[in-house]
Amino acid sequence: MTIVHLRRARTSLVLDARGPGLPRVVHWGADLGPLPDGDLPALVDATVPPVVPSSFDAPTVLSLLPEASAGWSGRPGLAGHRDGRDWSTAFRLTGLDVHDDLAAPPPHLLGGDPSHAPGVNKGPFLTSGRVVVRAADPGAGLSLTVEITLDAAGVLTLRHRLRNDGDGRYELRELTPVLPVPAVATELLDLTGRWCRERAPQRHPWPMGAWVREGRHGRTGHDATLLLVAGTAGFGFRHGEVWAVHTAWSGDHVTAAERRPTGESTLGGGELLAPGEIVLGPGEEYATPLLYAAHSADGLDGLSDALHTHLRARPSHPRTPRPVTLNVWEAVYFDHDLDRLRTLADRAAEVGVERFVLDDGWFRGRRHDQAGLGDWWVDGEVWPDGLQPLIDHVRGHGMQFGLWVEPEMVNPDSDLFRAHPDWVLQAPGRLPPPWRHQQVLDLAHPDAYAYLLARLDAVLSGHDGLAYLKWDHNRDLTEAGHAGRPGVHAQTLAVYRLLDELRARHPEVEIESCSSGGARVDLEILRRTDRVWASDCNDALERLSIQRWTGLLLPPELIGTHIGPERSHTTHRVHDLSFRAVTALFGHHGIEWDISAIEPGERAELAAWVALHKRLRPLLHGGRVVRVDHPDPAVQAHGVVAHDGSHAVYAVSRVATSAAQVPGAVRLPGLDPQRRYRVRPPAEAPEPAMLELSPPGWLAWPGDGITVTGSVLGSVGLQLPALHPEQALLLEVVAA
């Protein structure tokens, strides 16, 4: 066929489709530039692996789908069978379509080189943004379509579609897209975690063998890796070459890095299928989740820059300013009282809140967490006049009104469960172990799906001014059976279908993906939702790390970041308002706190922080995220820089004491090296608690700030005031 060279935003992908089999990925990584005639064939020829002693007589080629028939002995790209037959494939190329229909990449990704624009390539070979590969194995009765897109931000997406062309049923066990990574990538980084401690980073050398991360929660999981990153030795936020993948799926999934003794290294991911979960009848097709992949020559921040740019260009991305949100959970819990909630709404309006969310406890029988889930009617005993009086009061202050729901769950102590115990995901003859006194509704059951759609539609249609749903999901799917067979795949698709239908009926309503905090954070659920709740933990110290690593994948405007009470609900740690406010500033800002019970002076300080967020919101939700590789682990610094380099804001936090009395200077990356900038704390931000030094004030911050070049700020940095542990300093940087 041909050689395909896709180029976008400092990234190249080269496919060798000249042979009869599936194309080989020759290169995925740094942009190769506008190659002269003859260079692409030379590149392809130069990268064919050699024939080595005691091995195959011809080179082993790693194609878009690793196959044993091509000599691959690693993790299979495809596993399945037809009653014990057709368990191995040898696909042959039947067609290849190339499209160049993508817009130019954003200017900040072009690096000033016009040759990075789409369609620029010297020679007769193809430069494009999208490739569709078609292949078939008539002997196995299977056909394969591979869809590859390299978008304007340099983000690659890969999907396989497998169709059963045979007469009998074909059981699919695994279909996993993979991409090769060069040998210079010698370290791995991914994330793990638990409830209230999501996004904990872990990194290690990349040894021979497979590093496999499996999510078997029926949802994305608190321990989901988000990104599996391979990189050069010692890579950091601002340095090193890195490659990363994300499996965009909200059910069971697998993400894997494999290094073979034969020399190949791969990253990949797909759906984790249970036995018998996918059985394709004649003519039926299965499509993998999208595998997202990104490369950066500038460390982890380069990955985030590409991924954030990609997400901001998606049609589903929020286009309006993200409203400052007050959620009432940690203020009232299940104690719903109209007068108390009106007072809370009054105080919320005073401090500048733009969205007021009524959390758990509003529906029938829900006085605690052991009953009521599934009975989605307003509780007439608690709300004799319904929710509309509270909604009207909230809207009278100019705020939006939102409501908490957990539609996929049911309490055994509910009218729904008593009437329809068969509507629960379960293995034949027994219920799964209870989790928070609840089970999971089987949304692949047509009647259960219809019931839930009708009830949610009625709730949304029956309340004038309901603009937001906090959509929770508080348990794993354990023994999740549907009609006697594994049901996670069907459940996940049904949830997507339910969200899609509700959004079609109520396009003005925004939805948050909350799953006992951050247990459903992935790019497929975010096609249907407007933000995620990163964690149920609002402890500012814990949130620094949780938000830092959630932001590796997601831009700030998609991450709910709230100011909690002085004493954390989940850790009982105590922090002053300035530390909590600086931590919550960098995201979809909000409050999770009974602000009706605080003193007027503290409310005024809170209002100042909210006003500061609103002033900085266009920058925070549109700029480039940067993170500082500081040598002192007790110092954490990050920021957001406008793409034109005119404006930036940074937070420097002291997370612990240091061995050194005064930590080293903090560099402020991402600025234009040639421009001069004035740096000082925003006028609205109160001064944090600093160490008492002798002589007093010798590190005090100048009142009018400091003006230096971006080169000085990025290469030398600033020696900042010495903070007490669990204090933060906010710096605003403006081009002079």
RAURVEN-V166583 format. One line per field, one symbol per residue. ss: DSSP state (~ for helix, > for strand, _ for the rest). phi: phi as a letter, one per 30 degrees, with the letter a starting at -180 (. if undefined). burial: 1 if it has 24 or more other C-alpha atoms within 12 Angstrom, else 0. A space follows every 50 residues. Layout:
ss->???
phi->???
burial->???
This chain:
ss->_>>>>>>>__>>>>>>>______>>>>>>>________~~~~~~~~____ ____________>____~~~_______>>>>>__>______>>>>>>>>_ ______~~~____~~~_________>>>_>>>>>>>>____>>>>>>>>> _____>>>>>>>>>_____>>>>>>_>>>>______>>>>>>_______> >>>>>___>>>>>>>____________>>>>__________>>>>>>>__ __>>>>>>>_____>>>>>>>______>>>____>>>__>>>>>>>__~~ ~~~~~~~~~~~~~___________>>>_~~~~_____~~~~~~~~~~~~~ ~___>>>>____>______________>_________~~~~~~~~~___> >>>>>___>>____~~~~~_~~~>__>__>____>__>>>>____~~~~~ ~~~~~~~~~~~____>>>>>>_________>>__>>_~~~~~~~~~~~~~ ~~~~~____>>>>_>__>______~~~___>>>______~~~~~~~~~~~ _____~~~>>>>>>__>______>__~~~~~~~~~__>>>>>__~~~__~ ~~~~~~~~~~~~~~~~~~~~___>>>>_______>>>>>>>_____>>>> >>>>___________>_________>>>>>_________>__________ _____>>>>~~~~~~__>____>___>>>>>>>>>_
phi->.accbcbahibbbccccdcddddcddabledcidddeiddddddddcddd dcdhbddbedcdcdbebddcjdccdddbblabhichdbbbdbdcabcbbb bcdddeedcdiicdddddicacjddccacbbcccbbbeddibbbbccbbc ddciccbbbcbccdcddcdbdccabbdbbdbddddcbbbbbblaeibdid dbbadcddjccccccccibejdcddibcccadeiebdcajcbbbbbcdac cdabbbcbbcddjdbbbaaadccdeidcbddeidbbcdedccbbbbcbid ddddeddddeddcdeddeccedddcccdedcbhddcbedddddddddddd cjdcbccdcejcceiccaccajejcdbdddddbdciddededdddddicd cbbdbbddcbdedadddddbdddcdadeiaddedbhibbcdddddedddd ddddddddddddbdjdcabdccacadcchdcbhibebdeddddddedddd dddddbdddcbcdbbhjccbcadddddcbcabcdaddcdddddedededd deccdedccdbcdcdecddccidcbddddddddddclddabbadddccde ddddddddddddedddeeddcbdcdbbcdcdcddcbbaabcddcidaabb cccccadcdddbddecdcdjdddddcbccadedddddddcddcbdeidcd dddcibcbddddddccibdcedcdeibbccbcbbdd
burial->01111111111111111100111111111111111000011001000000 00000000011111111111111111111111000111111111111111 01011101110000111111100011111111111110011111111111 11111111111111110011111111111111111111111111111111 10101100011111111111111111111111011111111111111111 11111111110111111111111101111100011111111111111111 11111111111110011100111111111111100111001111111111 11111111111111110011111111110000100111011011101011 11111111111111011000111111000011010001111111100110 11101110110011111111111111111111101111111111110111 01100100111111111111111111111111111111111111111111 11111111111111111111000011111111111111111111110000 00101111111111011111111111111100011111111110111111 11111000000111111111110011111111011111010000000001 100001011101110011011111111111111110
